[in-house]
Amino acid sequence: MKTRGWFLKVLNLIAWVAAGMGLIFVIVGLISAYVGRIVPGTESVNFFHAANSFFLGSIVLFVFLIKANIKEITHLE
């Protein structure tokens, strides 16, 4: 069971990076909504859609990690 440790650490890192990217898109979306279009041809709502996708991906990864940790704990006892 210890051989999966590096895989779970990598998934945890990917989940945190995805959550960080979602936060960056929310901040850019708020700035875009306040000052107008930052990138020509885009609406500010597009940044919130992208943030939603990153947040959803990170939630799925965190749920998978929690479930994997629960399985690991129950098998050790």
Summary of the structure (lengths in Angstrom):
residues: 77
radius of gyration: 17.3
end to end distance: 13.1
largest distance: 57.7
contacts: 195
relative contact order: 0.17
helix: 87%
strand: 0%
